Amino acid sequence: MALSGLLSRLIRTRALGGGQPSRAQSVAVLGAPFSRGQKRRGVEHGPKVIREAGLIERLSGLDYAVHDFGDLTFQHLETDEPYMNVKFPRTVGAANKKLSGAVSRAVGTGHTLVMLGGDHSLGVGSVGGHAQQCPDLCVIWIDAHADINTPVTSPSGNLHGQPVAFMLKELRDKVPDLPGFSWLKPFLSCRDLVYIGLRDVDPGEYHIMKNLGIQYFTMRDIDRLGIQRVTEVALDHVLARKQRPIHLSFDIDAFDPSLAPATGTRVNGGLTYREGIYIAEEIHNTGLLSVMDLVEVNPVLVSSREAVEATASLAVDVIASSLGQTREGAHVVMDESPSAKEDDTEQLCL
């Protein structure tokens, strides 16, 4: 570990109180069953299957007060013509405006929030609502894709590949005014963003990231450096200057498709189970996680119930690990170590 990285980690640990991560007393779960940010139906069922995989029970077992706020309802406009090749701009814009308000209210009442998608176009509203309460937040975007296309660079016109572009102040002049998005003003700086897990980046996205100097780690970087080093540098990038709330936006397709088959844009060579859980654990260990998204679980794209359950269970594991579940096993707290009885001691010494 580099000396600078070690010092940064020590500073974070001491700031958080002797190395024990701070923990909010309550966690809120909010479903956003929305699919119009991309072309495949079914991702709107993501919140349901993640809950059915035992999310609420798992979080309750971590000694949180868990508040399930249920699912938002979204209006699908009958007339929503494409604009500049962008599909369903009014519907996506309205959904994100509604989500933004719900996230802002949840964070404002002191909850750590888990937002269940839905597709990743919802990142606009989730991060945007969080920023209303915590304008100094930082964003860790875990994804196979950069999601930073603009309406001009996007090959598909699907808004789930564009949410980051709408957030960034540096792209203000590159993103045209879309119908449905007049409520949104860019609020995030490039230096407050880091990507982990990229492996399918469009040419326009690559140009944007390089031109703006955005910090990112591809799967090749993880192969070369290891997940411990990548996570350390990523956290140092967004936290070294100051301690501030973390928004974790986790697309399930960051994992290899062998682990998460029930998703819409699968790309081979993704995160292993251990790598994904390690990232989540380290983010928890900062004590700074404020909001997390878990998106793009789509149960209708696979033919077996087992594949759906595997993907949903993986989502639950990631969320639970981000909120304090450990791989150290259960421990019984004892006031003092038990001592052997006198006669047992004599027997052992024979």
C-alpha positions in Angstrom: 0.0 0.0 0.0 1.4 3.4 -0.9 2.2 5.7 2.0 -0.2 8.4 0.8 -3.0 5.9 0.5 -2.3 4.5 4.0 -2.3 8.0 5.5 -5.6 8.9 3.8 -7.1 5.7 5.1 -5.8 6.4 8.6 -7.2 9.9 8.5 -10.6 8.6 7.4 -10.6 5.9 10.1 -9.7 8.3 12.9 -12.3 10.8 11.7 -14.9 8.0 12.0 -14.2 7.2 15.6 -11.5 4.7 16.3 -12.0 2.6 13.2 -15.6 1.7 13.8 -17.8 2.7 10.9 -20.6 5.1 11.8 -24.0 3.7 11.3 -27.3 5.4 10.7 -30.0 4.2 13.0 -32.5 3.6 10.2 -32.5 2.4 6.6 -35.2 3.3 4.1 -35.9 1.1 1.1 -37.6 2.7 -1.9 -38.6 0.9 -5.1 -38.6 2.6 -8.5 -40.2 0.2 -10.9 -39.3 2.0 -14.2 -38.2 0.7 -17.5 -38.5 3.5 -20.1 -34.8 4.5 -20.0 -34.1 1.5 -22.2 -35.8 -0.8 -24.7 -36.3 -4.1 -22.8 -39.4 -4.6 -20.6 -39.1 -6.4 -17.3 -36.6 -4.3 -15.4 -39.6 -2.6 -13.7 -40.0 -5.9 -11.8 -36.5 -5.5 -10.2 -37.7 -4.1 -6.9 -40.2 -6.9 -6.4 -37.7 -9.7 -7.0 -35.0 -8.1 -4.8 -37.5 -7.8 -1.9 -38.6 -11.4 -2.5 -35.0 -12.5 -2.2 -35.1 -11.4 1.5 -33.8 -7.8 1.5 -35.9 -6.5 4.3 -35.2 -9.4 6.5 -31.5 -9.3 5.8 -31.3 -5.6 6.7 -33.4 -6.0 9.8 -30.9 -8.7 10.9 -28.2 -6.0 10.8 -30.0 -4.3 13.7 -31.3 -1.4 11.6 -34.7 0.1 11.9 -35.9 -0.7 8.4 -38.6 1.4 6.7 -39.9 0.0 3.4 -41.5 3.0 1.6 -42.9 0.7 -1.1 -42.7 1.5 -4.8 -43.2 4.8 -6.5 -45.8 4.9 -9.3 -44.8 6.4 -12.6 -46.9 7.8 -15.4 -46.2 6.5 -18.9 -47.1 9.2 -21.3 -49.1 7.9 -24.3 -47.5 10.6 -26.5 -43.8 10.9 -26.0 -42.1 11.2 -29.3 -38.3 10.8 -29.6 -36.3 14.0 -29.4 -32.9 14.1 -31.1 -33.0 10.3 -31.2 -33.6 10.2 -27.4 -36.4 7.8 -26.6 -39.2 8.7 -24.1 -37.6 11.9 -22.8 -40.8 13.3 -21.2 -41.5 10.0 -19.4 -38.0 9.6 -18.2 -37.7 13.2 -17.1 -41.0 13.1 -15.2 -40.0 9.8 -13.4 -36.7 11.2 -12.3 -38.3 14.4 -11.0 -40.7 12.3 -8.9 -37.8 10.1 -7.7 -35.7 13.1 -6.9 -38.3 14.5 -4.5 -38.8 11.1 -2.8 -35.0 10.6 -2.3 -34.6 14.2 -1.0 -37.4 13.6 1.6 -35.9 10.3 2.8 -32.4 11.7 3.2 -33.8 14.8 4.8 -35.4 12.7 7.6 -32.1 11.1 8.4 -32.4 7.7 6.7 -29.7 5.9 4.9 -31.6 5.2 1.6 -31.5 2.1 -0.7 -33.2 2.8 -4.0 -34.2 -0.3 -6.0 -34.5 0.1 -9.8 -35.6 0.0 -12.4 -33.1 1.0 -15.1 -30.1 3.2 -14.6 -31.7 6.3 -16.1 -33.1 6.7 -12.6 -29.6 7.7 -11.4 -30.5 11.2 -12.5 -33.3 11.5 -9.9 -31.6 9.5 -7.2 -28.3 11.3 -7.2 -30.1 14.6 -7.9 -32.5 14.2 -4.9 -29.5 13.3 -2.7 -27.6 16.3 -3.8 -30.5 18.6 -2.7 -29.8 17.6 0.9 -26.1 16.9 0.5 -24.6 19.2 -2.1 -21.1 18.2 -1.3 -21.7 14.5 -2.0 -19.5 12.2 -4.1 -20.6 9.5 -6.5 -19.1 6.0 -6.9 -20.6 4.4 -10.1 -20.1 0.6 -10.3 -21.1 -0.5 -13.8 -19.9 -2.3 -16.9 -20.9 0.9 -18.8 -20.0 4.6 -18.2 -23.5 5.9 -18.8 -22.0 9.3 -19.8 -23.3 9.5 -23.4 -25.0 12.8 -24.3 -28.1 12.9 -26.5 -25.6 13.8 -29.3 -23.1 11.0 -28.8 -25.5 8.2 -27.8 -25.7 5.4 -30.4 -29.0 4.0 -29.1 -30.9 7.1 -27.7 -31.6 5.1 -24.6 -31.5 7.3 -21.5 -30.1 4.6 -19.2 -26.8 5.2 -21.0 -26.8 8.9 -20.4 -27.6 9.8 -16.7 -24.1 10.9 -15.7 -24.0 13.4 -18.5 -27.1 15.2 -17.1 -25.5 15.5 -13.7 -22.1 17.0 -14.7 -21.5 20.7 -14.6 -18.7 20.4 -17.1 -21.1 19.0 -19.7 -23.7 21.7 -19.2 -23.1 23.1 -22.7 -23.0 19.6 -24.3 -26.4 18.4 -23.2 -29.3 19.9 -25.1 -32.5 20.9 -23.4 -34.8 17.9 -23.5 -38.5 18.0 -23.0 -39.2 16.6 -19.5 -35.9 17.8 -18.0 -36.4 21.5 -17.5 -36.5 20.9 -13.7 -32.9 19.6 -13.7 -29.7 21.7 -13.4 -26.3 20.0 -13.4 -25.0 19.7 -9.8 -21.9 17.4 -9.9 -18.3 18.1 -10.7 -16.1 15.6 -12.5 -13.6 15.3 -9.6 -16.5 14.1 -7.4 -17.1 11.0 -9.5 -15.3 7.7 -9.9 -16.1 4.6 -11.9 -15.3 1.0 -11.1 -15.8 -2.0 -13.3 -16.0 -0.5 -16.8 -15.6 -2.8 -19.8 -18.0 -1.6 -22.5 -17.4 2.1 -23.2 -18.7 3.9 -26.3 -16.3 6.1 -28.3 -18.1 9.3 -27.3 -18.0 8.3 -23.7 -14.3 7.5 -23.8 -13.6 10.9 -25.4 -15.7 12.7 -22.6 -14.0 10.8 -19.8 -10.5 11.5 -21.2 -11.2 15.1 -22.0 -12.6 15.9 -18.6 -10.0 13.8 -16.7 -12.6 11.7 -14.9 -11.2 9.0 -12.7 -12.2 5.5 -13.7 -11.1 1.9 -13.3 -11.8 -0.7 -16.0 -11.8 -4.5 -15.5 -8.3 -4.5 -16.9 -7.2 -2.1 -14.1 -8.7 -4.5 -11.6 -6.8 -7.4 -13.2 -3.6 -5.4 -13.2 -3.8 -3.7 -9.8 -6.1 -5.9 -7.8 -9.4 -5.0 -6.2 -7.9 -3.8 -2.9 -5.7 -1.2 -4.6 -8.4 -0.1 -7.0 -10.9 0.4 -4.2 -8.4 2.3 -2.1 -7.4 4.7 -4.9 -11.1 5.2 -5.8 -12.0 6.1 -2.2 -9.0 8.3 -1.8 -10.0 10.2 -5.0 -13.4 11.2 -3.7 -12.6 11.4 0.0 -9.0 12.6 0.4 -9.9 16.3 0.2 -12.8 16.1 2.7 -15.2 13.7 4.3 -18.5 13.9 2.6 -21.6 11.7 1.9 -21.2 8.9 -0.6 -23.7 8.0 -3.2 -23.1 4.5 -4.4 -24.8 3.7 -7.7 -24.5 0.0 -8.4 -25.6 -1.6 -11.7 -25.9 -5.3 -11.3 -24.3 -5.8 -14.8 -21.0 -4.8 -13.2 -20.8 -8.4 -12.2 -19.9 -11.1 -14.6 -23.0 -12.5 -16.4 -22.3 -15.9 -15.0 -23.2 -14.4 -11.6 -25.9 -12.0 -12.6 -27.6 -13.3 -15.7 -30.9 -11.5 -15.2 -30.0 -8.1 -16.5 -30.3 -6.4 -19.8 -26.9 -5.4 -21.1 -24.6 -8.3 -20.1 -20.9 -8.0 -20.9 -18.5 -10.9 -20.2 -15.5 -10.5 -17.9 -17.2 -8.6 -15.1 -16.6 -8.5 -11.3 -16.3 -11.7 -9.4 -18.5 -12.2 -6.3 -15.6 -11.5 -4.0 -14.6 -8.3 -5.9 -18.1 -6.8 -5.8 -18.6 -7.6 -2.1 -15.1 -6.2 -1.3 -16.0 -2.9 -2.8 -19.3 -2.8 -0.9 -17.6 -3.7 2.4 -14.9 -1.0 1.9 -17.5 1.7 1.2 -19.3 0.7 4.4 -16.1 0.9 6.3 -15.8 4.6 5.4 -18.9 5.2 7.5 -20.0 7.7 4.9 -22.6 5.8 2.7 -25.7 7.9 2.5 -27.6 6.6 -0.5 -27.2 3.6 -2.7 -28.9 2.5 -5.9 -29.2 -1.1 -7.0 -30.5 -1.2 -10.6 -31.0 -3.2 -13.8 -32.2 -6.5 -12.3 -34.5 -7.8 -15.1 -36.2 -11.1 -14.3 -37.9 -11.6 -17.6 -34.7 -11.9 -19.7 -33.8 -15.4 -18.3 -35.7 -18.6 -18.8 -35.1 -20.2 -15.3 -36.2 -19.2 -11.9 -32.8 -20.2 -10.6 -31.2 -17.4 -12.7 -33.6 -14.8 -11.4 -33.0 -15.9 -7.8 -29.2 -15.9 -8.3 -29.3 -12.3 -9.6 -31.7 -11.1 -6.9 -29.8 -12.8 -4.1 -26.6 -11.2 -5.4 -28.3 -7.8 -5.3 -29.3 -8.4 -1.7 -25.7 -9.5 -0.8 -24.3 -6.2 -2.3 -26.8 -4.1 -0.4 -26.3 -5.9 2.9 -22.5 -5.7 2.5 -22.7 -2.0 1.8 -24.6 -1.6 5.1 -22.4 -3.6 7.4 -22.8 -7.3 6.7 -19.4 -9.0 7.1 -17.8 -12.2 6.0 -16.2 -12.7 9.4 -19.1 -14.9 10.7 -21.2 -14.5 13.8 -19.5 -13.7 17.1 -20.8 -14.2 20.7 -19.9 -11.3 22.9 -18.5 -12.4 26.2 -17.6 -10.3 29.3 -14.5 -12.4 29.8 -12.9 -15.5 28.3 -14.2 -18.7 29.9 -11.6 -20.5 32.0 -11.2 -24.3 32.2 -12.4 -26.0 35.3 -9.7 -27.0 37.7 -10.1 -30.7 37.2 -10.4 -30.3 33.4 -7.1 -28.4 33.5 -5.4 -31.2 35.3 -6.7 -33.7 32.8 -5.5 -31.7 29.9 -2.0 -31.5 31.4 -1.6 -35.2 31.8 
